[in-house]
Each structure stands twice: as C-alpha cells, then as structure tokens.
Amino acid sequence: MKRFLLPLGGFLVLLAFLAVGLTLNPREVPSPLIGKPAPAFELPQLHDPQKIFAPKEMQGRVWMLNVWASWCVSCREEHPVLIDLARAKVVPLLGLNYKDQRNDALRWLAQFGDPYGFSVADIDGRVGIDYGVYGVPETYVIDKAGVIRYKQIGPVTPAILKEKIIPLVRELEK
C-alpha cells in the first residue's frame, strides 16, 4: 500500500500545479523590464529614413511604444483602437515596425490609417529582442524618466485602454 502513496502524492502535486496554471491569464506574462529603463536604441523613421529616433528624445514625457507589422493579423484587430487613441491625443503613440519590409509597412499604414506620431523601422528585430517582444502586437507605456511601467502582450482592446492604460498614463503624468 505504501508504494502507491509516492506516485499518488506526485500526481496530486502535478494536479495542483495544473489547477493554478489554468487560472492564470496568458496575456499577462510578467516582463522583467517593468520598472527598468527602456532599452536604448537608434533607428530610422519609417516615413523618412534620414531621420533617426532614440527614446531619449522622449525624456520628460509619458509615451507609448506599439510594436506592429504589416504581416500581423492581430495588429489589424487593434488598429482601430489605436486610431481612436491617437485622435483623443491622450498620450504620444510611437510605432516600432518589427521585422517588416518598408514598402509593405507604408502601404499598410496608407490603407488602414496611421495612428502613430511616427514609426521607426526595426528591420532585423534586434530592438524587439532587447524589449523582450514575444510577438506582435505588443505595447509599452514608458514614463517621463524613460522607465517601462506597463507591457501589453497582444492587441490593445478598448477595455484594456480604459481600465489599465489610460489610468496609468494619467497617474504617470502627475
């Protein structure tokens, strides 16, 4: 009888881990960058490759960085939400065009609208790696000191915007 207790105990432990795992939200993967300075980079702007952008240019301002691509199906889903956010002028929204061809990205923005103050081109994906991008879309809220305060994995929805992002932005702007 005792020889069955060890396997049974192991099974119960595994069952407990599974039960806890099923209660977690897969969209809320904790980022090791939350509370840390946003990685520095210098990338060409999508519309004008002669202009280079670095996040240090946003020092003193709360802003959002949205990682997107023309080949991303979920980016199309969140795009109308970003268009509305840009119209409301709640927070500066910059785009990080991830592993995309410049012409494809420009055509996509022309077709669906451009919510970004501007986008930068991360053609080889190195900046995305520095930011810990799991996949597109992803969105970061960065504070006045250049520290990442929030990371949204997956599309920004109206509910996420209303319940999480806008209140956070307003708090950070104080």
Backbone as numpy.savetxt, mean C-alpha at the origin, in Angstrom:
# Nx Ny Nz CAx CAy CAz Cx Cy Cz
-2.89 -47.26 26.42 -3.70 -46.06 26.42 -2.85 -44.80 26.42
-1.71 -44.81 27.18 -0.85 -43.64 27.27 -0.20 -43.30 25.93
0.02 -44.30 25.10 0.68 -44.04 23.82 -0.21 -43.24 22.87
-1.51 -43.17 23.13 -2.43 -42.37 22.31 -2.55 -40.92 22.80
-2.11 -40.66 24.02 -2.24 -39.31 24.58 -1.33 -38.30 23.89
-0.09 -38.67 23.57 0.84 -37.75 22.91 0.33 -37.35 21.52
-0.05 -38.27 20.64 -0.61 -37.86 19.34 -1.89 -37.04 19.49
-2.73 -37.42 20.44 -3.96 -36.68 20.66 -3.66 -35.25 21.12
-2.70 -35.12 22.02 -2.30 -33.78 22.50 -1.75 -32.94 21.35
-0.91 -33.55 20.51 -0.36 -32.83 19.35 -1.46 -32.39 18.39
-2.42 -33.29 18.17 -3.54 -32.96 17.30 -4.35 -31.79 17.86
-4.58 -31.77 19.15 -5.35 -30.69 19.78 -4.61 -29.35 19.68
-3.29 -29.37 19.83 -2.49 -28.15 19.67 -2.59 -27.63 18.24
-2.44 -28.50 17.27 -2.59 -28.10 15.87 -3.99 -27.56 15.58
-4.99 -28.19 16.14 -6.37 -27.72 15.98 -6.55 -26.33 16.56
-5.92 -26.06 17.71 -6.00 -24.73 18.33 -5.33 -23.68 17.44
-4.16 -24.00 16.89 -3.48 -23.07 15.98 -4.34 -22.79 14.74
-4.94 -23.81 14.19 -5.81 -23.64 13.03 -7.00 -22.75 13.36
-7.61 -22.97 14.52 -8.77 -22.17 14.92 -8.39 -20.70 15.06
-7.24 -20.42 15.67 -6.78 -19.03 15.81 -6.49 -18.44 14.43
-5.83 -19.19 13.58 -5.49 -18.71 12.24 -6.71 -18.36 11.41
-7.77 -19.11 11.56 -8.98 -18.85 10.80 -9.69 -17.57 11.23
-9.38 -17.06 12.41 -10.01 -15.83 12.87 -9.25 -14.59 12.41
-8.05 -14.76 11.87 -7.24 -13.62 11.45 -7.65 -13.13 10.07
-7.49 -11.83 9.84 -7.78 -11.22 8.55 -6.52 -11.26 7.69
-6.52 -11.95 6.54 -5.31 -12.04 5.72 -4.90 -10.70 5.12
-5.79 -9.72 5.10 -5.45 -8.38 4.59 -4.68 -7.56 5.62
-4.63 -8.04 6.85 -3.95 -7.30 7.91 -2.65 -7.99 8.28
-1.78 -8.13 7.30 -0.47 -8.70 7.55 0.37 -7.60 8.20
0.87 -7.82 9.39 1.64 -6.77 10.04 2.92 -6.46 9.26
3.17 -5.19 9.07 4.36 -4.78 8.34 5.45 -4.40 9.32
6.67 -4.88 9.12 7.76 -4.46 10.00 8.14 -3.00 9.80
7.60 -2.35 8.76 7.93 -0.96 8.50 7.05 0.04 9.24
5.93 -0.43 9.82 5.05 0.48 10.55 5.84 1.07 11.73
5.83 2.40 11.81 6.57 3.09 12.87 8.02 3.34 12.54
8.43 2.99 11.32 9.82 3.20 10.90 9.86 4.15 9.71
10.99 4.82 9.50 11.09 5.73 8.36 10.83 5.01 7.03
10.11 5.67 6.16 9.86 5.12 4.83 11.20 4.99 4.10
11.41 3.88 3.41 12.67 3.72 2.67 12.88 4.86 1.67
14.11 5.33 1.63 14.47 6.40 0.70 14.64 5.83 -0.70
14.32 6.64 -1.68 14.55 6.27 -3.08 14.56 7.53 -3.92
15.02 7.39 -5.12 14.93 8.44 -6.14 14.51 7.74 -7.42
13.34 8.13 -7.93 12.81 7.51 -9.15 12.29 8.58 -10.09
12.31 8.30 -11.39 11.76 9.25 -12.36 10.24 9.28 -12.30
9.69 10.46 -12.53 8.24 10.57 -12.60 7.75 9.91 -13.89
6.59 9.32 -13.82 6.04 8.57 -14.95 5.77 9.47 -16.15
5.11 10.61 -15.91 4.76 11.51 -17.01 5.95 12.29 -17.54
6.92 12.56 -16.68 8.09 13.34 -17.08 9.34 12.69 -16.49
9.92 11.71 -17.20 11.07 10.97 -16.67 12.30 11.84 -16.37
12.30 13.08 -16.86 13.42 13.97 -16.55 13.34 14.48 -15.11
12.14 14.44 -14.52 11.95 14.87 -13.14 12.11 13.66 -12.21
12.93 13.84 -11.20 13.19 12.78 -10.23 12.49 13.14 -8.92
11.88 12.12 -8.29 11.22 12.33 -7.01 11.90 11.49 -5.93
12.02 12.09 -4.76 12.50 11.38 -3.56 11.52 11.70 -2.44
11.19 10.72 -1.60 10.23 10.95 -0.51 10.60 12.10 0.42
11.88 12.43 0.52 12.29 13.54 1.40 11.65 14.86 0.97
11.20 14.92 -0.29 10.52 16.13 -0.77 9.16 16.34 -0.08
8.64 15.30 0.53 7.34 15.38 1.20 7.49 15.64 2.71
8.72 15.84 3.20 8.94 16.13 4.62 8.02 17.26 5.06
7.42 17.10 6.21 6.54 18.13 6.75 5.10 18.00 6.30
4.81 16.97 5.49 3.45 16.74 5.00 3.05 15.29 5.23
1.79 15.08 5.56 1.23 13.73 5.60 0.85 13.40 4.16
1.18 12.20 3.71 0.87 11.83 2.32 0.66 10.33 2.21
0.12 9.94 1.06 -0.12 8.52 0.78 0.67 8.10 -0.45
1.19 6.89 -0.39 1.86 6.28 -1.53 1.06 5.04 -1.90
0.56 5.02 -3.13 -0.24 3.90 -3.61 0.57 3.15 -4.67
0.80 1.87 -4.43 1.54 1.03 -5.38 0.52 0.41 -6.33
0.70 0.63 -7.63 -0.26 0.20 -8.63 0.46 -0.23 -9.91
-0.29 -0.88 -10.79 0.24 -1.28 -12.10 -0.92 -1.44 -13.09
-0.63 -1.24 -14.35 -1.67 -1.36 -15.37 -2.15 -2.80 -15.53
-1.30 -3.75 -15.19 -1.65 -5.18 -15.32 -2.39 -5.71 -14.11
-2.61 -4.88 -13.12 -3.21 -5.30 -11.84 -4.74 -5.20 -11.89
-5.40 -6.33 -11.77 -6.87 -6.36 -11.81 -7.47 -5.66 -10.58
-6.90 -5.89 -9.41 -7.42 -5.27 -8.18 -7.22 -3.76 -8.18
-6.21 -3.28 -8.90 -5.99 -1.83 -8.98 -7.17 -1.16 -9.67
-7.74 -1.84 -10.63 -8.91 -1.31 -11.33 -10.10 -1.20 -10.39
-10.20 -2.16 -9.46 -11.27 -2.17 -8.47 -11.17 -0.98 -7.52
-9.95 -0.64 -7.08 -9.80 0.44 -6.12 -9.70 1.82 -6.78
-9.49 1.86 -8.07 -9.23 3.13 -8.76 -10.33 4.18 -8.57
-11.61 3.83 -8.69 -12.65 4.86 -8.46 -12.60 5.44 -7.04
-12.20 4.64 -6.06 -12.07 5.14 -4.68 -10.95 6.17 -4.61
-9.84 5.89 -5.30 -8.72 6.83 -5.32 -9.07 8.11 -6.06
-9.85 7.98 -7.13 -10.31 9.16 -7.87 -11.13 10.06 -6.94
-12.05 9.46 -6.19 -12.87 10.23 -5.24 -12.01 10.87 -4.15
-11.03 10.14 -3.65 -10.12 10.67 -2.64 -9.36 11.88 -3.18
-8.88 11.77 -4.40 -8.14 12.88 -5.01 -9.03 14.11 -5.18
-10.26 13.90 -5.58 -11.20 15.03 -5.75 -11.48 15.72 -4.42
-11.53 14.93 -3.34 -11.81 15.49 -2.01 -10.61 16.25 -1.44
-9.43 16.03 -2.01 -8.20 16.71 -1.59 -7.95 16.57 -0.09
-8.15 15.36 0.43 -7.94 15.08 1.84 -6.45 14.96 2.16
-5.72 14.36 1.25 -4.30 14.08 1.48 -3.61 13.95 0.11
-2.36 14.41 0.00 -1.64 14.20 -1.26 -1.48 12.70 -1.53
-1.81 12.29 -2.74 -1.72 10.90 -3.15 -0.72 10.78 -4.28
0.34 10.01 -4.03 1.36 9.77 -5.05 1.32 8.31 -5.43
1.65 8.02 -6.68 1.62 6.66 -7.17 3.03 6.09 -7.35
3.15 4.81 -7.08 4.38 4.07 -7.37 3.99 3.01 -8.38
4.28 3.28 -9.66 3.94 2.35 -10.71 4.96 1.21 -10.68
4.47 0.01 -10.39 5.30 -1.13 -10.02 5.44 -2.14 -11.16
6.69 -2.38 -11.57 7.01 -3.40 -12.57 6.11 -3.31 -13.79
6.05 -2.14 -14.35 5.13 -1.86 -15.45 5.90 -1.21 -16.60
5.34 -1.28 -17.78 5.89 -0.57 -18.92 5.32 0.85 -18.93
6.15 1.83 -19.15 5.74 3.24 -19.09 4.53 3.51 -19.98
4.56 3.07 -21.22 3.46 3.33 -22.14 2.15 2.69 -21.69
2.25 1.46 -21.15 1.05 0.79 -20.63 0.46 1.57 -19.45
1.33 2.04 -18.56 0.88 2.80 -17.39 0.23 4.12 -17.81
0.84 4.82 -18.73 0.27 6.10 -19.20 -1.07 5.89 -19.89
-1.17 4.85 -20.68 -2.43 4.54 -21.36 -3.52 4.20 -20.35
-3.16 3.44 -19.32 -4.11 3.05 -18.26 -4.64 4.28 -17.54
-3.74 5.21 -17.17 -4.17 6.44 -16.50 -5.03 7.30 -17.40
-4.71 7.34 -18.69 -5.53 8.11 -19.63 -6.92 7.52 -19.77
-7.00 6.21 -19.72 -8.29 5.53 -19.86 -9.17 5.63 -18.61
-8.57 5.44 -17.44 -9.35 5.34 -16.20 -9.30 6.59 -15.32
-8.45 7.55 -15.67 -8.30 8.76 -14.87 -7.05 8.67 -14.02
-6.53 9.83 -13.66 -5.28 9.89 -12.90 -5.53 10.58 -11.56
-5.63 9.80 -10.48 -5.89 10.40 -9.17 -4.63 10.93 -8.49
-3.47 10.65 -9.07 -2.21 10.94 -8.40 -1.71 12.35 -8.68
-1.07 12.95 -7.66 -0.36 14.20 -7.90 0.66 13.94 -9.00
1.30 12.80 -8.92 2.14 12.23 -9.96 2.49 10.80 -9.54
2.96 10.03 -10.48 3.44 8.68 -10.20 4.91 8.60 -10.55
5.61 7.73 -9.85 6.99 7.44 -10.19 7.05 6.02 -10.73
8.08 5.75 -11.54 8.19 4.45 -12.21 9.22 3.56 -11.52
8.74 2.49 -10.92 9.59 1.48 -10.29 9.64 0.27 -11.24
10.31 0.43 -12.34 10.30 -0.55 -13.43 10.85 -1.91 -12.99
11.94 -1.90 -12.23 12.54 -3.18 -11.83 12.01 -3.70 -10.49
11.19 -2.93 -9.81 10.56 -3.38 -8.58 11.42 -3.29 -7.33
12.59 -2.67 -7.42 13.48 -2.60 -6.26 12.91 -1.76 -5.12
12.26 -0.66 -5.44 11.67 0.17 -4.39 10.52 -0.59 -3.74
9.73 -1.28 -4.54 8.66 -2.11 -3.99 9.19 -3.14 -3.01
10.32 -3.73 -3.31 10.94 -4.69 -2.40 11.33 -4.01 -1.09
11.91 -2.80 -1.20 12.30 -2.06 0.01 11.10 -1.75 0.89
9.94 -1.52 0.27 8.72 -1.22 1.01 7.98 -2.48 1.47
8.48 -3.63 1.10 7.86 -4.88 1.52 6.57 -5.18 0.79
6.50 -4.78 -0.47 5.29 -4.99 -1.26 5.08 -6.49 -1.48
3.90 -6.97 -1.08 3.52 -8.37 -1.28 2.92 -8.54 -2.67
2.22 -7.53 -3.11 1.54 -7.53 -4.40 0.80 -6.22 -4.52
0.34 -5.93 -5.70 -0.36 -4.67 -5.90 -1.85 -4.92 -5.90
-2.64 -3.96 -5.46 -2.24 -2.66 -4.91 -1.89 -2.75 -3.43
-1.06 -1.83 -3.02 -0.77 -1.60 -1.61 -0.69 -0.10 -1.42
-1.07 0.34 -0.24 -1.10 1.78 0.04 -0.48 2.05 1.40
0.31 3.10 1.47 1.00 3.49 2.69 0.60 4.91 3.06
0.38 5.14 4.36 0.20 6.50 4.88 1.50 6.84 5.57
2.08 7.98 5.17 3.38 8.40 5.67 3.20 9.76 6.36
3.76 9.88 7.56 3.55 11.10 8.35 4.52 12.21 7.97
4.41 13.34 8.68 5.22 14.52 8.39 6.71 14.28 8.56
7.08 13.34 9.41 8.49 13.03 9.64 9.01 11.95 8.68
8.15 11.48 7.78 8.57 10.46 6.83 8.48 9.04 7.37
7.66 8.86 8.41 7.50 7.54 9.04 6.22 6.88 8.53
6.30 5.61 8.19 5.13 4.86 7.73 4.23 4.60 8.93
2.97 5.01 8.83 2.02 4.85 9.93 0.93 3.83 9.63
0.76 3.47 8.35 -0.30 2.53 8.00 0.06 1.88 6.66
-0.29 0.61 6.54 -0.11 -0.11 5.27 -1.39 -0.87 4.97
-1.94 -0.64 3.80 -3.12 -1.36 3.34 -2.68 -2.34 2.26
-2.88 -3.61 2.52 -2.59 -4.63 1.51 -3.90 -4.89 0.78
-3.86 -4.80 -0.54 -5.06 -4.99 -1.33 -5.76 -3.67 -1.58
-6.88 -3.71 -2.27 -7.56 -2.48 -2.66 -8.06 -1.66 -1.47
-7.93 -0.36 -1.61 -8.54 0.57 -0.66 -10.03 0.61 -1.01
-10.86 0.38 -0.02 -12.31 0.42 -0.23 -12.86 1.69 0.42
-14.09 2.07 0.08 -14.68 3.23 0.75 -14.72 3.05 2.27
-14.99 1.83 2.76 -15.05 1.59 4.20 -13.67 1.77 4.85
-12.64 1.24 4.23 -11.28 1.38 4.78 -10.88 2.85 4.79
-11.22 3.55 3.73 -10.92 4.98 3.65 -11.60 5.73 4.78
-12.89 5.47 4.96 -13.69 6.19 5.96 -13.31 5.81 7.39
-13.08 4.52 7.63 -12.88 4.04 9.00 -11.43 4.07 9.47
-10.48 3.96 8.55 -9.08 3.86 8.96 -8.21 4.99 8.42
-8.20 5.16 7.10 -7.22 6.06 6.49 -7.51 7.53 6.79
-8.71 8.00 6.51 -9.01 9.43 6.71 -8.88 9.83 8.18
-9.41 9.04 9.14 -9.19 9.42 10.55 -7.70 9.47 10.91
-6.91 8.53 10.40 -5.49 8.53 10.67 -4.82 9.77 10.09
-5.14 10.10 8.85 -4.57 11.28 8.20 -4.91 12.54 9.01
-6.14 12.66 9.42 -6.56 13.85 10.21 -5.81 13.93 11.53
-5.61 12.78 12.17 -4.87 12.74 13.43 -3.41 13.14 13.21
-2.81 12.63 12.14 -1.40 12.93 11.86 -1.18 14.38 11.45
-2.19 15.02 10.92 -2.05 16.41 10.47 -2.12 17.40 11.63
-2.52 16.95 12.82 -2.61 17.86 13.98 -1.25 18.31 14.43
